[in-house]
């Protein structure tokens, strides 16, 4: 499937959420989604939700317009305590409801164009954060791992604020957000996003699950539960997570990337509820996780 449709699909989907279509004539209903979706093939399920994610790198002088963008994002949906804790760690987050700011839409379209034209982007070598999008089939409280950034080989020093300022050296750090979703039986779902760093070598572990006991491999990890985002959002709503204007703490490593040319760029993570139990706008065969490669 052409990657040239990805950014446009993401933007367009945000503009067709039922109940929020103030741009439609009174009494009108949004048109059903096209049968072709660049995010993959899925269908609604009573016990699962479709979550779309995309990473957007902000190039050069565009970073100066991040302040303008954040003025259009509702950060008040998070508690003051959580916003304060996130700020101390260089992270900010909020929600976009019922539409897409034109500035963010423009950046997504630029990302799509860059990926379509640059073989290094397609191969994932342009930066240590890849511009890609994914569609996740999330069953209630089943953990998914959103890869944000891999630091590569070698140690990095990470400083952060917990109950007190702390620091640690991690080898081959992989920065992720652990994601869980719980569909609420209507057109909404509760989304939980927790920052985590996995590091070191793979070690063998015994995993226990409902299906039984199995031997797997995992790396050591550190999780910041005090920075967890728990939000109930409607279909079409989008959670935005990114760095504070002053680069520091976890935000410096989670939401900044170094390009092949040596430029340091801020990064935004967008997490959008596209489907829920009552979502009938998408009529496609079911799949667990469908990935559109913008790498």
N, C-alpha and C positions, 0 to 999 in steps of 0.2 A: 504494500500500500504506500502511496506517495507520502513522504514526510512533509511535503508542501502544504498538506491539509491540516497538520497537527495544531499549530498555533491558532489558525482560524477556527478549527473545531472547538478548541478550548474556550475561545472568546465567545463564539456563537452560542455554545451551550449555556454560558452564564447569562445570556440575554433572553432565554426562553423559559425561565422558571415560573410555573403557575403560581398565581396569588400575588406576584410581584410585578406583573406586566403593566405598569402604569403608562407605558408608551403605546398600548393597544387601545383601540376604540372601546368605549364602554360596552360591556357585555360580551366582548370578543374573547375567544380562547386562543392560546398559542397553537401554531401548527405543529403537528406531530414531527418528531425528529426524522431526519432522512435515514433510509435503511443502511447507508454507508457511514460508519463512524470511525475516525482515524484512531480513537483510543482503544478499539478492540470490539469484541462481540460479547455481549452479556444480556441477561434478562433479569427482571426483578424477582426477588425471592422473599418469602415471609421472614426468613431468619438471616438475611444478609443484606449488605448495602454495597453499592458501587462507589468507590472513592477514586477520584482522579488526582494525580499529583504531577507537578512540574517544577523544575528548578530553572530559575531565570538569572543569568549573569548580567550585571549592569555595567556597561562598557563606558570607559573614559569619562567625558564631561557629563554624561547622563546621570552619574551618581549624585551630582548637585541637585537633581530634581527629586531625590528620594524624600526630602522634607515635604515637597508638594504632594507626593503620593500618600504619605502617611497622614496628611490632613484629611484624606478621603477614606481612611480606614478606621473603623470603630475599635479603639483600644479599650474602651470602657466596659466591654463585655467581659473582661478579665478583672478579677478582684484587685483592689489597690495593693494588697500584700503580694500577690503574684507579680504584678507589674513592677513593684519595687525590687523583688528578688531577681527578676529577669534583667532589669536595668543594671543591677550590680554586676551581672555576669555578661553584659554586653549584648543582650538579646531583647527584641521587642516583638510584639505580636498583636493581631487584631483580626477583625472579621469584615469581609465585604459581603453585603446582603443585596440580592436582587439585581445585580448588574456588575459591569466591569468598568472601572475608571479608564478613560481613553488613553491615559499615559501608560498604564500597565498593559492594556491591549496592544499598544504600539510596540512595547518591549517584547511581548510574546511573539508578535509577527516578525520582528527583527531577528529574534532567536531562530524562528523557523526558517527564515530566509538564509541566515548564516549557516545553519546546519545543512540546508539543501545545496549550498554552493561550496562548502569547505570540506575536503576529504579528511582533514585532521579532526574536525568536529565530529564527523560521521564515525571516525575510528575511536573517538574518546581521548585523543591525544592533545587537544588544543588547550586544556586546562585540567587541574586536578578535581574540578567539579564538572561533570558532563551535563550538557543541556539535553535532557531527555524527559519524556512524559510516560506515565504508567497509569493503567486502570487496574485497581485491586478489587477482587471480590472478597469482602470482609464479612465473615460470620461472627456472631456475637462473641465478643471478648477473646477472639483468636488473634494472637500477636502477629503483626507484620513488621518488617524492617525496612524503613525508608532510608536508602543510602544517600547521604548528603555529600560527603567528601572523604577521600582517602588521601592520607598525607604521604604515602609512599614509604619506601624503606628508610630505616634510620630512626633515631629517637627525636621526640619533640618535647618541649617543656610547656606544660599547660597550667595556667594559674586561674583559679576560680574562687568564688565566694560561696561557702556553705554556711554553717553556723559561725564560721570564722574564715578569713582568707587562707587558702590552701594552694599547694602546688604539687605537681607530680610529673615525672618523665615517663612517656609512653613510647614503646617501640611499635612501628608500623600501625599507627593509629587510624582507625576507621570510624568516622563520625556519622552516627545514624540517629533517626527518630524511631522509637518503638511506637507503633500505631495499633490501636484497637478501636473498633466501632461497634456500637450496639443500636441496630435499627429499632425505632420506637413504635412501629406498627402503623405509621401514617406516612407523611412525606418528610420525615425528619429522622435524624440519628444523633446519638451522642458519640463524639469523637474524642479519644484520649491520645495525646502525643507527648512522649517523654524523651528528652535528650539522653544519649548514651554514647560512650566511646568504647569500642572493642579494640584490644591491643594484644601484642605478643604473638606467640606461636599457637597453632592449633593443638588442642589437647583432647584426648578421648574422654567422653562423658557418657554416663548412662541416663537416657531420657525416659521418663515414665509418662505415658499418655493413656487415654481411654482404650486405645487399640492394643496396649501392652507395653512391654519394655523393649527398648532398642538401644544399640550402641551408636553414638554419633560423635562428632567432633565440634568443638567450639573454642573460641578464644576467651581470654579473661575480659571482663567488662566492668565499667563503672557507670552507674545510672544516677541521674539527678531527679529524683521523684518530686523534690520541692519545686521544680520548674515545670512540672507536668501541666499541660493545657487540657482542660476538660470542658468541652462546649457542646451544647445541643444546637445543631444547625439544621436549616431547612434545605430541601433540594435546590441546588443552584448557588447556595451560600459558599463562600470560600474563606478559609483561614489562611492568613498571611503571616509568615515568620521570617524575620531578617535581623540584621545587626543594628545596634545603636549608632548614631553619627560618629561617636568616638569609639574607635576599635579597641576592645578590651575583652579579657576573660574568655568564656566559652564562645561568645559571638565572634571573636577574632578568628577562631579556628573552624567553627561550624559554618559561618556565613561570609567567609572571604575565600577567594580562590586565586591562585597564581597561574597566569597563562603561560604558554610556551614562550612568549616574548618577554616575560618577566613582569607584566602588569598585575597589580593586585586589584581585584574587582570584588565589590559586594555582591552577595547572592540572596535571592528571595526564594523561599519554599512556599508553594501554593498547594493547598489541600482542599479539594472541592467535593461536596456530596453531589453525585450525579444521579444516583438511583437509590430508592428505598422501597419498602414493602408495597406502598401504594403507587409507585412510579410506573405509569403505563405508557410513557412516551418512548420507551426503548423496547423494541420487539425483536430480540435476537436470541440465538442459541446461547446456552449457559457456558461460561468458562470460569476457571478458578482465578487466574491472573492473566490478563492480556497486556502485553507490553508493545508500545510503539517505539521503535528504535530511532531516536534522534541522535545517534552516536556516530 
